[in-house]
Amino acid sequence: MMFTPQIIFTLSGVIIVLIYVTWVARNNMAWINYVNRKIQIPTGKSISVSVIVAARNEELQIGNLLQSLLTQYYPPSKFQVIISNDFSTDKTAEACIALQHKFQQSGIQFILINPLENQPSGKKAALERAIILATGELILTTDADCIVSPDWIASFSATFAISSAQMITGFVKLNNGENLFADLQAIDVLSLSGVGATSVIKNKPLMCNGANLAFTKTAFVEAGGYSYGIDQPGGDDTYLMLKINQLFPGKVVFNEDPKSIVTTNPQPNFKHFVKQRIRWASKVKYYNESYVKATGLLIFAVNLVLILVALFALIGWLNWIVALTLWILKATADALFLFHLATFTSQHRLLFVFLPAQILYPFYSLAGTFIAMKKMDYEWKNRNYKGQ
């Protein structure tokens, strides 16, 4: 049998797609088994919790977060809220002060940190200033533009009591339904959050989100804080998780309680969306774990294969049935996984944009890889950063 270029390419494409489908199927099974497990919720005294937030230019959003923290079903004397102002140029500080009396009336300790002129700027520096003042047994982080459920703190407290974890990751979802662009962002974040969650479940953590994260102060200190990737505005979450996982194997867990989900907003327009994705891509250079790199390579390879088979089918070099079969295989695996994730987040509506998302994603994924390799400069929160 003669192996023509078409046969060699087809076999290679089939192998790559099947490896990807197997990986997604394993993620799906890990997710189903984990979220459906029977656990005994402990009863007894509540642990002390410190909620910390780094805020920069969030005067329009932070009030919603603070209101959601005021309605927590958790003993007020058992948690504190620390807002660390990251040199905001708007009225973020004033928005916090306007609600400070409500925390006092509720018996919740509220601390607003306004930085001194000579102190370092950036999200990591702002978070570290808050962590220094944190007195809780467990530190919970979220972002100033998020909203948490009334059971958010209680859910993480229970997970901590069950697992004795050093870090607990949580799920983040985007508000959807405003328009197609918002829905496409929401299904993308749904997928990313799902992959991050299942990687933690399988004890091979890939990513997490600081908008919904908990860790002990001991683990934070032993991991060296946010010293890794200090020059980047992001990475306060994933870099810390990877370091804690190295120091405390098996002590990074996922909180599968739907009440722990944190909600935030999609980017308002394409320009802001691109800026956010460039910022995310800039963190890639700090990922040293071999399994993280292997996963990234697999995702890159399968999306490249899909683009190439579609192109070759269009020009008649490849049988269109082969191209369609490979696209359907990947789409089927993704659809099953996303269905279970959408059930968890009550976002079944997002499945209506699954097909356009599947068509766009290979091009979007390869563009992200190009951005990461090119190391593009970007602007975030009215600050400019150099690609490195």
VEXKOLRO-521378 format. One record per residue (C-alpha): z, x, y; residue in one letter; residue number from 1. Coordinates in nm, 3 decimals. Layout:
# residues N
SITE,Z,X,Y,A,NUM
...
***
This chain:
# residues 388
SITE,0.000,0.000,0.000,M,1
SITE,-0.101,0.138,0.338,M,2
SITE,0.160,0.119,0.611,F,3
SITE,-0.033,0.031,0.925,T,4
SITE,0.130,0.055,1.271,P,5
SITE,0.164,-0.325,1.269,Q,6
SITE,0.351,-0.322,0.936,I,7
SITE,0.581,-0.038,1.042,I,8
SITE,0.659,-0.211,1.372,F,9
SITE,0.713,-0.548,1.204,T,10
SITE,0.949,-0.406,0.942,L,11
SITE,1.144,-0.219,1.209,S,12
SITE,1.170,-0.533,1.420,G,13
SITE,1.283,-0.745,1.125,V,14
SITE,1.553,-0.492,1.034,I,15
SITE,1.686,-0.475,1.391,I,16
SITE,1.691,-0.855,1.430,V,17
SITE,1.863,-0.901,1.092,L,18
SITE,2.130,-0.645,1.185,I,19
SITE,2.186,-0.835,1.511,Y,20
SITE,2.199,-1.173,1.335,V,21
SITE,2.455,-1.034,1.088,T,22
SITE,2.666,-0.899,1.375,W,23
SITE,2.661,-1.236,1.556,V,24
SITE,2.740,-1.422,1.233,A,25
SITE,3.041,-1.198,1.173,R,26
SITE,3.156,-1.263,1.530,N,27
SITE,3.118,-1.635,1.470,N,28
SITE,3.321,-1.630,1.149,M,29
SITE,3.591,-1.413,1.306,A,30
SITE,3.614,-1.660,1.595,W,31
SITE,3.632,-1.969,1.372,I,32
SITE,3.900,-1.819,1.146,N,33
SITE,4.109,-1.698,1.439,Y,34
SITE,4.111,-2.010,1.655,V,35
SITE,4.173,-2.237,1.355,N,36
SITE,4.464,-2.040,1.210,R,37
SITE,4.805,-2.203,1.182,K,38
SITE,5.072,-2.031,1.389,I,39
SITE,5.437,-2.108,1.446,Q,40
SITE,5.516,-2.135,1.816,I,41
SITE,5.857,-1.976,1.876,P,42
SITE,6.127,-2.165,2.059,T,43
SITE,6.398,-2.010,2.265,G,44
SITE,6.441,-1.840,2.598,K,45
SITE,6.138,-1.766,2.816,S,46
SITE,6.052,-1.405,2.890,I,47
SITE,6.025,-1.279,3.248,S,48
SITE,5.668,-1.258,3.379,V,49
SITE,5.511,-1.090,3.682,S,50
SITE,5.182,-1.240,3.803,V,51
SITE,4.991,-0.986,4.009,I,52
SITE,4.674,-1.037,4.212,V,53
SITE,4.472,-0.790,4.416,A,54
SITE,4.308,-0.980,4.700,A,55
SITE,4.039,-0.874,4.946,R,56
SITE,3.870,-1.117,5.184,N,57
SITE,3.956,-1.428,4.984,E,58
SITE,4.093,-1.654,5.259,E,59
SITE,3.883,-1.947,5.138,L,60
SITE,3.977,-1.914,4.770,Q,61
SITE,4.327,-1.774,4.733,I,62
SITE,4.496,-2.097,4.838,G,63
SITE,4.357,-2.270,4.528,N,64
SITE,4.498,-1.997,4.305,L,65
SITE,4.840,-2.013,4.468,L,66
SITE,4.851,-2.391,4.434,Q,67
SITE,4.777,-2.359,4.061,S,68
SITE,5.058,-2.105,4.028,L,69
SITE,5.296,-2.344,4.202,L,70
SITE,5.236,-2.606,3.931,T,71
SITE,5.319,-2.388,3.629,Q,72
SITE,5.518,-2.543,3.345,Y,73
SITE,5.742,-2.240,3.332,Y,74
SITE,6.098,-2.179,3.456,P,75
SITE,6.063,-2.076,3.824,P,76
SITE,6.340,-1.821,3.787,S,77
SITE,6.148,-1.651,3.507,K,78
SITE,5.835,-1.546,3.694,F,79
SITE,5.733,-1.382,4.018,Q,80
SITE,5.402,-1.381,4.203,V,81
SITE,5.290,-1.061,4.375,I,82
SITE,4.981,-1.065,4.597,I,83
SITE,4.858,-0.719,4.694,S,84
SITE,4.634,-0.735,5.000,N,85
SITE,4.352,-0.481,4.966,D,86
SITE,4.288,-0.423,5.339,F,87
SITE,4.135,-0.767,5.391,S,88
SITE,3.942,-0.810,5.715,T,89
SITE,3.973,-1.189,5.713,D,90
SITE,4.277,-1.418,5.702,K,91
SITE,4.371,-1.366,5.338,T,92
SITE,4.724,-1.257,5.434,A,93
SITE,4.769,-1.558,5.661,E,94
SITE,4.655,-1.792,5.381,A,95
SITE,4.926,-1.645,5.157,C,96
SITE,5.195,-1.668,5.424,I,97
SITE,5.105,-2.035,5.481,A,98
SITE,5.212,-2.115,5.124,L,99
SITE,5.503,-1.874,5.097,Q,100
SITE,5.761,-2.139,5.183,H,101
SITE,5.644,-2.357,4.892,K,102
SITE,5.724,-2.077,4.648,F,103
SITE,6.065,-2.035,4.807,Q,104
SITE,6.131,-2.410,4.778,Q,105
SITE,6.028,-2.399,4.411,S,106
SITE,6.257,-2.106,4.337,G,107
SITE,5.967,-1.871,4.255,I,108
SITE,5.986,-1.518,4.389,Q,109
SITE,5.680,-1.452,4.604,F,110
SITE,5.588,-1.108,4.734,I,111
SITE,5.298,-1.028,4.968,L,112
SITE,5.213,-0.660,4.995,I,113
SITE,5.024,-0.557,5.306,N,114
SITE,4.910,-0.194,5.274,P,115
SITE,4.997,0.082,5.516,L,116
SITE,4.710,0.243,5.703,E,117
SITE,4.734,0.571,5.511,N,118
SITE,4.752,0.412,5.165,Q,119
SITE,4.450,0.424,4.931,P,120
SITE,4.215,0.126,4.925,S,121
SITE,4.039,-0.043,4.634,G,122
SITE,4.137,-0.293,4.368,K,123
SITE,4.304,-0.044,4.137,K,124
SITE,4.521,0.098,4.415,A,125
SITE,4.617,-0.255,4.524,A,126
SITE,4.711,-0.351,4.168,L,127
SITE,4.921,-0.038,4.123,E,128
SITE,5.117,-0.117,4.440,R,129
SITE,5.197,-0.456,4.286,A,130
SITE,5.284,-0.319,3.943,I,131
SITE,5.539,-0.083,4.099,I,132
SITE,5.729,-0.390,4.222,L,133
SITE,5.680,-0.594,3.904,A,134
SITE,6.005,-0.670,3.723,T,135
SITE,5.868,-0.891,3.445,G,136
SITE,5.872,-0.803,3.079,E,137
SITE,5.507,-0.906,3.076,L,138
SITE,5.254,-0.847,3.355,I,139
SITE,4.982,-1.110,3.401,L,140
SITE,4.675,-1.039,3.614,T,141
SITE,4.416,-1.273,3.758,T,142
SITE,4.177,-1.273,4.052,D,143
SITE,4.219,-1.434,4.392,A,144
SITE,3.916,-1.661,4.342,D,145
SITE,4.040,-1.808,4.013,C,146
SITE,4.235,-2.117,3.909,I,147
SITE,4.480,-2.118,3.618,V,148
SITE,4.602,-2.414,3.412,S,149
SITE,4.965,-2.539,3.439,P,150
SITE,5.037,-2.390,3.094,D,151
SITE,4.884,-2.050,3.169,W,152
SITE,5.204,-1.845,3.192,I,153
SITE,5.372,-2.035,2.907,A,154
SITE,5.072,-1.974,2.683,S,155
SITE,5.077,-1.597,2.735,F,156
SITE,5.454,-1.589,2.698,S,157
SITE,5.426,-1.764,2.360,A,158
SITE,5.147,-1.533,2.243,T,159
SITE,5.355,-1.232,2.343,F,160
SITE,5.654,-1.362,2.149,A,161
SITE,5.443,-1.425,1.838,I,162
SITE,5.250,-1.099,1.838,S,163
SITE,5.473,-0.838,2.005,S,164
SITE,5.147,-0.716,2.159,A,165
SITE,5.113,-0.448,2.424,Q,166
SITE,4.810,-0.624,2.574,M,167
SITE,4.679,-0.981,2.551,I,168
SITE,4.327,-1.068,2.658,T,169
SITE,4.224,-1.415,2.771,G,170
SITE,3.907,-1.621,2.814,F,171
SITE,3.734,-1.670,3.149,V,172
SITE,3.481,-1.943,3.219,K,173
SITE,3.269,-2.030,3.520,L,174
SITE,3.250,-2.368,3.687,N,175
SITE,2.913,-2.516,3.598,N,176
SITE,2.703,-2.820,3.674,G,177
SITE,2.615,-2.750,4.037,E,178
SITE,2.261,-2.630,3.959,N,179
SITE,2.053,-2.448,3.698,L,180
SITE,2.138,-2.107,3.843,F,181
SITE,2.511,-2.178,3.812,A,182
SITE,2.466,-2.301,3.455,D,183
SITE,2.271,-1.989,3.355,L,184
SITE,2.550,-1.772,3.493,Q,185
SITE,2.807,-1.984,3.312,A,186
SITE,2.638,-1.952,2.973,I,187
SITE,2.603,-1.578,3.027,D,188
SITE,2.976,-1.543,3.100,V,189
SITE,3.053,-1.772,2.804,L,190
SITE,2.864,-1.531,2.579,S,191
SITE,3.023,-1.219,2.730,L,192
SITE,3.373,-1.367,2.705,S,193
SITE,3.307,-1.467,2.345,G,194
SITE,3.186,-1.121,2.247,V,195
SITE,3.486,-0.966,2.420,G,196
SITE,3.726,-1.203,2.246,A,197
SITE,3.582,-1.154,1.898,T,198
SITE,3.578,-0.777,1.942,S,199
SITE,3.953,-0.790,2.008,V,200
SITE,4.002,-1.025,1.713,I,201
SITE,3.825,-0.770,1.490,K,202
SITE,4.037,-0.484,1.632,N,203
SITE,3.727,-0.324,1.784,K,204
SITE,3.773,-0.420,2.151,P,205
SITE,3.459,-0.394,2.364,L,206
SITE,3.550,-0.564,2.687,M,207
SITE,3.801,-0.789,2.859,C,208
SITE,3.842,-0.952,3.199,N,209
SITE,4.117,-0.868,3.448,G,210
SITE,4.094,-1.226,3.572,A,211
SITE,4.286,-1.323,3.258,N,212
SITE,4.484,-1.036,3.115,L,213
SITE,4.842,-0.950,3.021,A,214
SITE,5.011,-0.623,2.932,F,215
SITE,5.352,-0.460,2.923,T,216
SITE,5.456,-0.219,3.194,K,217
SITE,5.539,0.035,2.924,T,218
SITE,5.183,0.028,2.790,A,219
SITE,5.043,0.051,3.143,F,220
SITE,5.247,0.361,3.224,V,221
SITE,5.176,0.534,2.891,E,222
SITE,4.803,0.466,2.936,A,223
SITE,4.810,0.644,3.271,G,224
SITE,4.762,0.331,3.477,G,225
SITE,4.425,0.295,3.642,Y,226
SITE,4.356,0.667,3.666,S,227
SITE,4.049,0.640,3.441,Y,228
SITE,3.738,0.556,3.645,G,229
SITE,3.945,0.551,3.964,I,230
SITE,3.628,0.597,4.173,D,231
SITE,3.489,0.261,4.058,Q,232
SITE,3.590,-0.076,4.210,P,233
SITE,3.588,-0.238,3.865,G,234
SITE,3.704,-0.134,3.523,G,235
SITE,4.069,-0.205,3.590,D,236
SITE,4.053,-0.425,3.282,D,237
SITE,3.832,-0.273,3.012,T,238
SITE,3.921,0.094,3.073,Y,239
SITE,4.289,0.007,3.049,L,240
SITE,4.233,-0.199,2.734,M,241
SITE,4.046,0.082,2.558,L,242
SITE,4.321,0.329,2.645,K,243
SITE,4.602,0.098,2.532,I,244
SITE,4.413,0.030,2.209,N,245
SITE,4.403,0.405,2.142,Q,246
SITE,4.775,0.442,2.207,L,247
SITE,4.887,0.121,2.034,F,248
SITE,4.641,0.039,1.751,P,249
SITE,4.650,-0.327,1.653,G,250
SITE,4.860,-0.420,1.957,K,251
SITE,4.574,-0.559,2.166,V,252
SITE,4.535,-0.929,2.079,V,253
SITE,4.342,-1.231,2.204,F,254
SITE,4.507,-1.551,2.329,N,255
SITE,4.321,-1.834,2.153,E,256
SITE,4.507,-2.115,2.331,D,257
SITE,4.257,-2.323,2.538,P,258
SITE,4.536,-2.374,2.793,K,259
SITE,4.517,-2.004,2.872,S,260
SITE,4.157,-2.023,2.997,I,261
SITE,4.105,-1.914,3.358,V,262
SITE,3.830,-2.071,3.569,T,263
SITE,3.633,-1.909,3.849,T,264
SITE,3.312,-1.976,4.041,N,265
SITE,2.959,-1.846,3.980,P,266
SITE,2.787,-1.629,4.238,Q,267
SITE,2.645,-1.849,4.517,P,268
SITE,2.298,-1.692,4.525,N,269
SITE,2.073,-1.441,4.353,F,270
SITE,2.159,-1.160,4.597,K,271
SITE,2.531,-1.182,4.520,H,272
SITE,2.454,-1.216,4.149,F,273
SITE,2.255,-0.890,4.148,V,274
SITE,2.533,-0.708,4.336,K,275
SITE,2.787,-0.825,4.078,Q,276
SITE,2.572,-0.719,3.784,R,277
SITE,2.507,-0.376,3.937,I,278
SITE,2.883,-0.334,3.974,R,279
SITE,2.934,-0.432,3.609,W,280
SITE,2.659,-0.195,3.493,A,281
SITE,2.816,0.095,3.686,S,282
SITE,3.111,0.096,3.442,K,283
SITE,2.900,0.187,3.138,V,284
SITE,2.931,0.565,3.182,K,285
SITE,3.305,0.550,3.109,Y,286
SITE,3.265,0.395,2.763,Y,287
SITE,3.317,0.679,2.515,N,288
SITE,3.403,0.488,2.197,E,289
SITE,3.125,0.518,1.938,S,290
SITE,3.145,0.151,1.833,Y,291
SITE,3.108,0.043,2.196,V,292
SITE,2.795,0.255,2.234,K,293
SITE,2.659,0.132,1.900,A,294
SITE,2.701,-0.231,2.007,T,295
SITE,2.526,-0.164,2.336,G,296
SITE,2.241,0.008,2.154,L,297
SITE,2.202,-0.285,1.913,L,298
SITE,2.183,-0.539,2.196,I,299
SITE,1.933,-0.323,2.383,F,300
SITE,1.720,-0.275,2.070,A,301
SITE,1.703,-0.642,1.971,V,302
SITE,1.605,-0.751,2.322,N,303
SITE,1.341,-0.479,2.343,L,304
SITE,1.200,-0.593,2.007,V,305
SITE,1.178,-0.955,2.126,L,306
SITE,0.988,-0.856,2.440,I,307
SITE,0.751,-0.631,2.249,L,308
SITE,0.671,-0.883,1.973,V,309
SITE,0.597,-1.147,2.235,A,310
SITE,0.371,-0.907,2.424,L,311
SITE,0.191,-0.787,2.111,F,312
SITE,0.142,-1.145,1.991,A,313
SITE,-0.012,-1.240,2.326,L,314
SITE,-0.267,-0.958,2.311,I,315
SITE,-0.346,-1.033,1.946,G,316
SITE,-0.208,-0.711,1.802,W,317
SITE,0.067,-0.893,1.610,L,318
SITE,0.071,-1.224,1.425,N,319
SITE,0.232,-1.485,1.648,W,320
SITE,0.419,-1.632,1.346,I,321
SITE,0.607,-1.301,1.310,V,322
SITE,0.700,-1.302,1.677,A,323
SITE,0.813,-1.665,1.671,L,324
SITE,1.017,-1.612,1.353,T,325
SITE,1.210,-1.322,1.505,L,326
SITE,1.282,-1.520,1.822,W,327
SITE,1.400,-1.820,1.617,I,328
SITE,1.628,-1.603,1.399,L,329
SITE,1.805,-1.458,1.701,K,330
SITE,1.821,-1.792,1.883,A,331
SITE,1.973,-1.967,1.581,T,332
SITE,2.250,-1.708,1.546,A,333
SITE,2.324,-1.720,1.919,D,334
SITE,2.321,-2.101,1.927,A,335
SITE,2.580,-2.135,1.650,L,336
SITE,2.811,-1.886,1.818,F,337
SITE,2.772,-2.042,2.162,L,338
SITE,2.834,-2.390,2.022,F,339
SITE,3.180,-2.287,1.901,H,340
SITE,3.254,-2.108,2.229,L,341
SITE,3.142,-2.410,2.432,A,342
SITE,3.368,-2.629,2.217,T,343
SITE,3.661,-2.402,2.301,F,344
SITE,3.592,-2.416,2.677,T,345
SITE,3.477,-2.783,2.684,S,346
SITE,3.137,-2.676,2.820,Q,347
SITE,2.892,-2.839,2.578,H,348
SITE,2.673,-2.921,2.877,R,349
SITE,2.576,-2.554,2.890,L,350
SITE,2.386,-2.592,2.564,L,351
SITE,2.117,-2.779,2.760,F,352
SITE,2.025,-2.452,2.932,V,353
SITE,2.035,-2.252,2.608,F,354
SITE,1.656,-2.234,2.565,L,355
SITE,1.574,-2.106,2.916,P,356
SITE,1.867,-1.865,2.887,A,357
SITE,1.731,-1.733,2.556,Q,358
SITE,1.388,-1.673,2.708,I,359
SITE,1.526,-1.500,3.018,L,360
SITE,1.801,-1.298,2.852,Y,361
SITE,1.592,-1.017,2.693,P,362
SITE,1.440,-0.933,3.033,F,363
SITE,1.778,-0.964,3.205,Y,364
SITE,1.942,-0.742,2.942,S,365
SITE,1.682,-0.467,2.975,L,366
SITE,1.705,-0.484,3.354,A,367
SITE,2.081,-0.430,3.323,G,368
SITE,2.019,-0.126,3.104,T,369
SITE,1.776,0.013,3.363,F,370
SITE,2.033,-0.039,3.640,I,371
SITE,2.301,0.140,3.438,A,372
SITE,2.069,0.436,3.373,M,373
SITE,1.939,0.454,3.731,K,374
SITE,2.295,0.451,3.873,K,375
SITE,2.207,0.239,4.173,M,376
SITE,2.416,0.224,4.491,D,377
SITE,2.575,-0.113,4.557,Y,378
SITE,2.795,-0.308,4.798,E,379
SITE,3.099,-0.510,4.698,W,380
SITE,3.362,-0.682,4.912,K,381
SITE,3.208,-0.527,5.226,N,382
SITE,3.241,-0.177,5.081,R,383
SITE,2.958,0.054,4.979,N,384
SITE,2.966,0.248,4.653,Y,385
SITE,2.742,0.529,4.533,K,386
SITE,2.581,0.508,4.192,G,387
SITE,2.710,0.787,3.969,Q,388
***
